[in-house]
């Protein structure tokens, strides 16, 4: 029993925490920063003002996680973000391919509490801070409403991942809200006052069929006149959850301090919308539907953006400018929304894509005023127009991973974030990020400590593609189709393919490439051929008489012709992909991007994959065979397809594929890193959308590692993750390591992107 006598005043319980790195905000940016920093050896305190992690990705908001992959709706091939965010998305696919938001909550919590270096404070809102000086934070204070405790957190480095930038705001750091003028950064897409300078908030709802009629009586506050929403005629019973992203409001208000008012307006819209669906008589199919869930906090898009030593802007994205301090990348469209949201007569969004992914410089990731404050998530140093692309969750998480490794380097040298630039430690930051699985466009990893770089690597076999005819079928050419073909400098092979014509007609084929090396937009036409077809089956051979001058992917394009069926193959091979001139309205892809005025973006065609089980490779034959899958790829420091597949792929008929590393002298070995193919082209949306499989068809599931005496050092069964880090029980000494892999299936040969070996 506790009994206390009357007191004039009581103080809350206080807890003081000393930590290496304080991260404020437990959305995906904060989660990825915390896990990355903890694995790098920092003691981390992660402060989250909500009861669960994930922010907009959590069950409280239920927005799917996306980044450069953009629903497979743009030309950014193999662009899913790497490192911890990749690990989380792959894990969610394995455990939760149905897209249950509650399961994703549990995965995030599971991953965070598994790290001994992380102290997690949920339901704790930061409201106060203390400084050592005008430009340096000493501590922050947060209140946990669930245990009535005040936490004072002292750290040499802080990272604001809070979305609204609460720490940066309290610290007095320079920030912006709203849009810059077109003149400041020469941004032709900068919005007018009529369109609005801020993106609003959104809230979603779910419905459920209970199998019997359900009546609905709306609350008194529900919106009564649904016709004030210009798009009310588009309401239907099939769209729910974040497919209703356009239920948006608040861009004319203060998106920080007016959030509660914005929430109430969105509730009015949601309950008014459901009343219209249930009681207007226009939706008889809604008779058995009940309102299963409505969001209780809005998903925020935009509020404060803080100023760093560089501000990324429209031309960085559209022109894909390079930066010496690149540590991350983006690839979502420049995606602005009208400030009036659901009450606007304008379309719900205005998306314009670049031709490929773009680099994000480190200088955008720390405050230019507060010397120990990192920035991550949507608050990084970006113009309003550039923010429209960098704001999405997977991009924000990728930035946060870079910040986490930067914090590790700062602690290592006892320096501040900007000193990584000033003391020329950016190369170290880039290398350590790549070693942690973070792909940076244009860079490859070469580590002196990696013993694999000094080994002679051989393999039991490697894939040479003379034909892709296994398990084939014929599909109609209803849309223009293309095969991405990896080539090296030299003569381009002759390509044979089989078609069936319903009647005499003709077929046109084109060889294309990207004007910009590294892109996958086929905007340069190289050679074309047209062939007459007779009725029935026939094999054609395209000889383009073309000599390639660089390593790249070329597009073998066959124009659409509904009278023709083309032979496709069910073989799934790392680094081989078919693309189609598809329409994807979800990301404003109508087959071709065609600006109607000069807004500083380019016109080009979209060539995108189809989701499995569709998207088969073309059944092509090559003379000479394609030979892009040799074992040398394992040492090139790139763990995904770029200009080439960058993978070793075994021959399909190899009964027991293996890779062998040999050294002239015995080596001391304790750790191995293996990089597998989990299909970096798959967006892996976390909620609402289901997926056809829970592990990727290219990923090696079972493997074992042996030393020179045939002793098994490690065995893995049931792998589905991209990166496998193997810590041996003790350091061994050997002159040889052999890795035996099983084929993922009869239609997907074993493959591996990289092997790294450390003492």
N, C-alpha and C positions, 0 to 999 in steps of 0.2 A: 504494500500500500504506500502511496505517496500522498503526503499532506503538507501543504505549505500555507503559512499564515499570510495575511494581507501585507503587500508591499506597495509602496508608492509607484514603483515602476520596475519592470523586469526587462532584461536583455535577452535577445535570442542567443541560442548556442552558436559559438563561433569555432570554425575549423580553419587552420592555416595550412596551406599546401605549398611546398617548394618543389618546383619541377623544372625540367630542361626546356620544355616547349609547351606553351599553353595555347590550345586551339579552341576557339569560340565558335560554335555552330556545328551541329551534328547532322547536317545534310550530307549528301554524297561527297562533297568537297571535304568537309571536316572528317568524315569517316576515312576517306582515302589518305588524307594527310596524316591522320593519327596512326593508321596501320603502317604506312610507309616509314614514318619517322621512328616508330617503335621498333620496327625490324632493322632500322639503321643504327639502333643502340641508344636512342634518346628516351628519357623518362618523359612521358606525355600525359597531360591532363586534358581531357576532351569534355567541354562544357556544352550541354544541349538543353535548351529551354522547353523541350517537349518530352513526353513520356516515351517516345520511340525515336529511333534514328532514321535518317533518310530524307528528311525535309519534304520537298515536293514529290519524292519517290516513295514516301512512306504510305501506310494505310490511311493516314489522316488526310492526305490529298489525293493519292493514287494516280499520279502521272507516270507514264512510261519513261524509262531512261533512254535518251538518244544523244548522239553527237554527230560525228562526221559521216556516219553511215546513212543518216537521214532516211530511214524507212526503205532503204534500197532504192531511193528515188532520185539520186543524182549520179554523177560520174566519178565519185570517189571510191575507187575499188580498193578492197582489202584495207579499209580505213578505220575499223573499230579500234578504239583506244586500248593501249596495253597496260601492263603493270597491274596494280591492285584493282582498278576499275574493271579490267578484263577478267581478273580472277573472280570478282563478285558476280559479274554477268554470266560467266560460264557456270559458276556454282548455282546460280539461280536457274539456269537452263536445266541443269542436272536434277535439281530437287523440285523444280516448280515451273515446268514448261507450260503449264496451264495458265500461268500469270496471276496467281493468287497473291494479292498485296500483303496479306498477313504473313504468308510464308516468307516473302522478301524481307519484311520487318525482322523476322527471326534469324534470317541469314546474316543480316547486317549486325545484329546484336551478337550472334555467335562468333563472327569474325573478330569483332572488337574485343570481346571479353577473353578471347583466346590468347591475346597478346598481353603477357605479363607486364610489359612496360607501359600499358595504358591504364590510367585511372579515369573511369567514366562517371560523370555527374549528370544524371538525367533530371528533368524538371527544374533546372537551375538557370535562372535568368540573370545575366550580367547587367548591373545597373550603375556601377561606380568604378572608378579607377584612381590610381595614385601614380604620380610621376617622380622619377629621379631628377629630371630637368624638363624644360619645355619640350624637348624633342626625344625623350626616352621614357617609356612606361616602366614603372616598378612593379605594380600589381593590379589585379582586377578583383572586384568583389561581386559575388552572385548570391542570390537567395533561392533556396530550394523550398518550394511550397509544400512538398510532401513530407519533409522531415523538419520543417521550421528551423533550418540551419543556414547560417551565413558562411560562405566559403571565401576566404582571401587567398588568392593564388599568386605567388611570386614566381617570376621566370625571367631569364635573360632575353627570351624571344617569344613573341606573341603572333598568332596568325588569326586574322579575322575572316572566318568563313560563314558569318552569320546572315548573309543575304542582304540585310539592311545596313550592315557595317557599324554595329553598335560600338565596338571598341574604337574603330577609327574615328567615329563621331565624337565619342567622349574624349578621345585623345586630342581632338582639335585638328585632325589631319584634313588636308584639302580634299574636297569632294565636289561632285557635280550632280545635279538632277535635271532631267530634261535634255532637249536636243541642242546641239551646237548649230551655229549658222552654217550655211553651205560654204561660206568663205573661209572659216577657220582652218579646216583641213581639206578644202577643195573637194567636198563631198556632195556630189550632185543628187544623191538620194536622201539628203537631210530633209526631214519632213517640214511641211508648212504648219503655221499655227492652226489652220483649219483642220488638218489631219490630226494634229496633237503631238506633244513632245514626250509623252510617257505611255508605256504599255500598262494595261490594267491587271487586275487579279482575276482568277477563275475559280469556280467551284463546280464540282461534278455530282452526279447522282447515279445510282444503280436501281434497276427494276428487276422484278422476279415474277415468274409465272408460277402461281400456287395451285393451279389446276381447277379452280372454281371461281365464280364471280366475286370480285372485290369492289366494294363501294369506297369512294374517297370524298371526304369533307376537308376542304383546305383550311389552313389557319387564316384568321382574319387579316393578317399582314400580307398574305399572298397577293401578287400582282393580279389585278382584276381584268385589265384590258390588255390582252396579249398582243393585240395589233400594234402596240407602241414599239414592239420589237420587229424591225423591218423584215427579219428572216423567219418570222413565226411560221410561215408556210412550209419551211424546211423541217419543222419538228416531226419526228416519227418515233415509232416504238422500238426500233432496232438499234438506234444509237444511244449509248450510255457511257458512263465513265469518262475517260479523257478523250474519247471521240467527240465530246462536247466541249473541247478546248475553247471554242468561240463564245461560250457563256462567260463573257468577260466584262468587267466594269472597273472604273476608277481612274482612268488615265487623265482625267481633268482635275483630279484631287491630289492631295499629298499622300503618296502611296506608302508612307511610313505612318504618319500620325492619324490619317483618316481610315486606317485599315478596318477598324471595327464598323465604321459607317458603310464602307464598301462591302463588308461581309453581309450586313443586313440587306443591302440592296440586292446582292446576289441570291440570298435566301428568298427574297420576294420573287425574283425571277424564276428560281427553281420550282418553288411551290406553286407559283402561278402557271408555269409551264406544265407541271404534272396535272394540275386541275384542268387545264385545257385538253390534255391528252385523254384524261379519264372521263371528263364530263361534257365535252363539246359535241359528242356524237360523231365526230369525224374519224374516230379510231376504234371501230368495233373490235379490232384484234387486241385491244388493251383491256378487255373485260376481265380477264383473269390475272392481270398484272397488279402487283403491289409495289409501293415505293420501299425498296429494301434498305437503301443507304443514301444519306446526303452528307456532303462534307461539312465539317464544323469549323475548319479554318481555311481561309482562301489560299490557293497556290499563287504565290507572288512571282511576277516576272521582273519588274524593274523598280528600283528606288534610287539609292545612292551609288555612284561610281567614284572610286577614289583615284587620286592622281599619283602616278609613279614617275619614274625618270623617263618614261616613254609612254605615249598614248597611242594604242593601235587604232587605225581608222580605216575607212572604206577602201582606199587604194591598196593597203596592206593585204586585204582579203581578195579583192578582185584581181589585182595584178600578181598575187601570190609572191609578194616581196620576201626576200631572204633577210635574215637577221643573224649577226655574228653570235648573238646570245640566245638563239632559239632553243627552247627547252620543252616545248609542247606544240600541239597543232590543233586547228579547228577545221570544220568543214560543213557545219550547218549553214543553211542559206542565211542571207541578210533578211531577217524576218521581222518586219515592223507590223504593228497592229494599229488600227484607228483608236484614238484615245477614248472615243465614246463607246467602244466595245460593242456590246450586243445591241445598243441603241443607235448605232451608226448605220447610215444607208450604204456605206462602203463595204467591200468584202472584209471578212474577218481577219485576214492577214494579207500581206504584200511581200511575197518571198521572191528573192532573186539570188541565184546560185553563182558561185565562181566555177571555173572549169576544173578545179581540183582543190586539194587541201592547202592550207596556208600555215606558215610558222607563227608561233606566238613567242615574243621575246621575254626573257627573264625580267627586263627592266619594267614591265607592266605589273610585277608581282610583289612590290613592296612600296610603302609610302615614301614619297619624296620629302616628307616633313618629319615623320616619326621614325627614328633610325632603327628601332628594333621591332617594327611592325610589318609583318608579311600580309599580303592580300591574296585571297583565293576565292574560287567560286565566281559568282556573277558580278562581284564588286571590283574586279581588276581594272587597271587603268586603260579604258577604252572609250572612244567617242560613242555617242548614242547609236550611231549607225553601225559601227563595228560591234558594239554590245549586242545588237540584234542577232548576231551570229554567235558570239562567244558565250552568251548567257546560258546555253543549254547545259543540262546536268553532266553529261559525260565529258564535255569540254572543261567545265568547271572542276570536275574531279581530276582530270588530267593535269590541269594547272596546279592543283593542290599537291599532287604527288611531287611535282618539281619543287614546290616550296618546301616540302618536307625534307628532301635531300639537301636543299640549300641550307636549311636550318641545321642539319647535321654538320655541314662544312663550316658554318658560322661558329658552332660550338667547338669544332676541332681546332680552329685557328683563333678563337676568341675575337671574332670580327662581327660587323653588322651586315645586314643583307646587301646594301649597296657596295660594300667592300669586295664582294665576289666579283663585281665588275672592275672596281678600282684596282684590286690586287691581282687581276688577271687569273682568277680561279674558275672562270666560266667553263674552260675545257674540262676541268676536273668534275664540275657539276654535270656537264653533258655526259661524260663517260660513266659516272656513277648512276645516272638515270638510266642510261641504256643497259647497264649491267643489271638493273632492277626490272628490266622488261619494258622500259619506256622508249618506244620508237620515236625518233626525231627526224623529220623529213630531211634528206640530204646528207645524213651522217651515218656512219657505221662504226661499230665498236671494235677497237683493237686494244686489248689489255696485255701489258707485259707480264702480268701475273698469271695469265691464262696459259696453262701448260699445253693445252690442245694446239696452240699456235705453233709450237715447236715439234709437234708430233707428225709422223707420216701417217696419213689417214687413208685407209683402203676400205672397200666394201665388197660384199659377196656379189653384188650386181648393181647396175643402175638402169633406170628406165630410158629406153630409146623408143620414141613413138613413131612407128611406121604406119600404124592405122589405129583408129578409135572405132572399131566395129563391134566390139563385144556387147552382147545383150542389146541389140539395136531395135529401133522402131521408126516408123515414118510418121511425121507430123506435118500438117498443112502450113504453108508459108503465109499465114494471115497477117503477120507483121514482119518488117525487115529484121533480119537476124544476123548475128556476127559471132565469130569465134575469136577470142583473144589468143594470139599465138606468140610465145616468147622466142625471140630470134637474137642471134649474135651477128657481128659484122660478117658479111659474105653474101653468097648467093641465096636468095629466098627460095625455099623448096617449091616444087610443083605440088599442087593440091588436087586430089581426086575426091569426088563426092558423088553420091547417088541420089537421084530424084525420080519421082513418078509424076507424070503429067496426065491430067484427066483428058486433055485434048491438045492438039498442036498449039504451041505458044512459044515464048522465049523467056530466058532468065538472065538477069544481069548480076554480075559479081564485081566487087570493088576491093582493092587493097588500100587501106587507110592507116594513118598513124596520128599521133598527137603532135601538134606544132611545138608544144612545150614538153621537153623530156621529163618523164615522170608522171605526166597526166594520163588520163584515160578518156579524154574527149577526142574522138576521131575527126578532127577538124582539118586534116590535110589529106587530100585525095592523091594517091600515088599512081595507081593503074586501074583500068576498068576493062572488063570483057563482057560481051553479050553472046549467049549461045541459043540457037534455035532448038526447040524441043519437039520431038514427035510424041504421039500418045503412047503412054506406057512407061516402063522403067528404063533408065539409062544412066550410065556412069560418065561423068564429065571430068576433064582435067584442065585446071587453070594454071597456065604457065605465064607468070607476070613478067618474066625477064627483068627481075629487079634485084639490085645489090644493096643490102643494108649497110649503113655506115656506123651504126652504134647498137649497143644492147638496148632493146626495148620490146614492148609488146606491139605487134601490128594487128589490125582488125581485118579479118577476112569476112566481108559483108556480102550477104545475098539479099537482094531487094525482094520485098514482099510480092507474092503472086498467088492468090487463093486457088488457082488452078493447079498448083504444084505442091507436092509433098516432098519434104527433105528428110533424109535419113539421119537420125540422132542416135547417140550411144549413151548407155546408162553408166559408163565408167566415170567415176569421180576421182580426179587426180589433183593433187596439190599444185596450185599455180596455173591450172587450166580452167577457163571459165567462158561460158557463152553469155552474150548480152543481146538486148533487144531494144528496138526503138519504141520503148513503152511509154504509156501515159500513167502518171501517178499523181492524181489530183490532191492527195493529202499533203504534198509538198510543192504544189503549184507546178508540177511537171506535166506539160501537155504535149510531150514528144519533142518539143523545141522551145527554147527560151527566146522570146521575141519581145524585147522592150519596145513600147510604142513611142517612147521619147528618150532623149539623152539623159539617162539617170546614172551614168557611169558604170553600167554593167554590160556584159557582152552577150551577143546572140550566138547560140550554138544548139546542137541537137543533144538530146539525152539518150544514152545507151546504157541500159540497166539490166541486171540479172533478174530472172524470175525466181521466186522462192521455191525451195524444195517442197514437194517432190518434182516440181517442174524444173526448168532450167537445165536440161540435159546438154552435154557437149555435142557438137556436131560430129557425126561419124565421118571423119576425114582421114584420108591417107596422105602421107608426106614422103616425097622423094627429093632429096635424101631425108632420112628420119630426123625428127626433132631430138636434139640432144642437149637439153638444158637442165638436167637433173643429176649432175655428177657430184661426187663426194666432196669435191673442193668447195662447194657451196657452204659446207658446214663451218668453214673458217672465215667467211666473209663478213661476219659481224652484223648481219641483217636477218631478223627472225620473222619475216613475212615477205610475200611477193611485192616487188617494187618494179624495177626495170626488168627483172627476171624472176623466176620462181624462188630463187635463193634457198632452195631445199635440195637435199638428197632424197631421191625417190627410188625405191628398189624396183627391179623388174617384176612384173605382175606374176610371172611364173616361178619366181624364186621361192623354193619351199621353206627356207629358213633365213630370211634376210638378216644381215648383221653389218655393223660398222666396227672397224678395228683401228685403234690408235697405238702406234709403235714409237718408242723412243730409243735412242742409241744407248742411253744409260738409265738405270733405275730411277724412278721419280717418287717423291714423297707425295701421296695423294690422300686427301681427306674429304673433299667436296666436289660434286659434279652438278652441273646445270644442264638440263636437256630442254629444248624448245620444240614443242609439238604443234601440229596444225589443227587449231580449233576454228578454222574458217573465219578469218578476220573480215570477211565480207558480210557476215551475218549480223544484222543489227542487234539481235537478242533483246527486243523490247521486253521490259520486266513485268508489266501488268497488262491485263485486258486481252491482249493478243496471245493466242496459243501458238505453239511451234510444233513442227512435225516430228522432232526427235529431241531427246534430252542429252545426247552427246553427239558431237560433230562427226560426220562420216569419214573424215580424213584423219581423225585423231587415233594414234596407236594406243590401244587399251592395255596390252600386256607386253612386258619386256623384262629382260634380266641382264645384269652386268657381271662379267667374269674377269678375273685377273689372268696373268700369263700362265698360271698353272691350272686354269680351268675351274678355280674356286669361285663360287657364286658370292659376289660382294653385296648384291642387292637384287631383289625381285619385286616387281610391281604387277598387280593384277587389277583391272578395272579403272585404269587411268582415264580421266576425261578433261584434265586441266591442261592449259597451255604450257606453263612452266613447271617443271619438276626439279626441285632442289634436293639433292641427295646428300645427307651428312652421314658419312660412314661412322660406325661405332668407334673406330680408332684409325689413326693414320696408317696407311699401308705403303709398302714399297714394291713397285712393279715396273717392268719395262713395256707392259702391254695391257690395254683395256679393250675388251670386246663387248659390244652391246648388241644383244639379239632381240629382234623385234618381230611381232606378229602382224600380219596384214589386218587392217581394220575390218575388211570384208573381201569377198571375191571380186568386188567391183571397185575397191579402193586399195591400191598398193601402199605398203608401209612408207612413211616419209618422216623426215626430221629436218628442222630448220637450223639447229645449232647444238654444238657440244662445247661446254667450257669446263675445264678441269683446274682445280686449285689445291694447293698444299694445305 
